Amino acid sequence: MHATPPPLRRRQWLRGAAWGAAATLPWTGHAATGTTIRLSHVVAPDTPKGMTLERFRTLVEERTGQRIRVQIYPQGQLYGDQDEMQALQLGAIDMVAPSLSKFGPIGFPEFELFDLPFLFDSVADVRRLTQGPVGQRLLDRLGRQRLLGLGFFDNGFKQMSANRPLLEPAHFVGLRMRVQASRVIAQQMRALGASPVTLPFSETRRALESGVVDGTENPVSNFWTQNMQAVQHDLSLTQHGYLGYAVVTHQRFWLNLPNADRTLLHDALHEALVFGNSIADVHNDRALAALHATGAARVHSPSAAQRQRFKTAVMPVHADLARRIDPAWLRAVREALPGG
């Protein structure tokens, strides 16, 4: 098993590790027996994502009698938004579960489809893509960088937060809004009149508290588990965009495993993802109920007319992505969605 650098030296270590990767040495960090899978993610263990990955760990260790163990590093303890994909490619970790926004910056802009505002009316619409031919084609694309996509799962729809209600495009003017490293999401904020500020998720709450940014977007479960209500007084249920994840490994790691272990891991992960998809909406609903019960944040719901003004304001974001990716992707999405 590879040694892992202390947190303060991660980026320096990754730069040094790139020299080793350039030498194209075989993957030797794991044996067929006594395997430890290092899995890194950036949210809290009690979020839908954290619980899904914990279910995967439990299933794998139970079914192998702990011959295969899954060591999970949550909340960016090991690697954060900015370096987890690089760490995977260099063999510093074995699996990650990044948000779908993370794939655009590393050369897969087709994944930015999931960031388009007001593209989906429901999670069922999303699953028409992720569990159908479009989703499989997207995962297959990752092989161009020797990555292996193992499956998708949900965290539901995002809401806007700040220290004022955000119910009209005019309410965003002058705000600095934290975003993931997604061109689509940054353009969405500009279209609404805000300034996007790209920050890792692990730094978001501190940035909100210190005033580096004024607001952000999250599913309610992330808002609640990060205690953002302590620094964001208003949550607006805009339901404007989807947040989902893909579980990804590296071909070198995966192909070094015996066939039987690959099958076992695949089956355990499939069960965990089904579980995760079943709890995402429940946990968002519970978090929203907790916010209402505690009064920790004011919760606002835009009217149908206000939602339509949001949709009109962000339509140029759709047009821009259509210019940047193969039009066949957008046609496939429209055909897969109701009314397509």
JOLIN-V650202 format. One record per helix or strand of 3 or more residues. SS is the DSSP state (alpha for helix, beta for strand). FROM is the first residue (numbers start at 1). TO is the last residue. If there is no record, write none. Layout:
BEGIN
ss=SS from=FROM to=TO
ss=SS from=FROM to=TO
END
This chain:
BEGIN
ss=alpha from=7 to=22
ss=beta from=35 to=40
ss=alpha from=48 to=63
ss=beta from=68 to=73
ss=alpha from=84 to=90
ss=alpha from=100 to=103
ss=alpha from=109 to=115
ss=alpha from=123 to=130
ss=alpha from=133 to=145
ss=beta from=147 to=162
ss=alpha from=169 to=172
ss=beta from=176 to=179
ss=alpha from=183 to=191
ss=beta from=195 to=198
ss=alpha from=201 to=210
ss=beta from=215 to=218
ss=alpha from=220 to=225
ss=alpha from=228 to=230
ss=beta from=234 to=250
ss=alpha from=251 to=255
ss=alpha from=259 to=294
ss=beta from=298 to=300
ss=alpha from=304 to=324
ss=alpha from=327 to=336
END
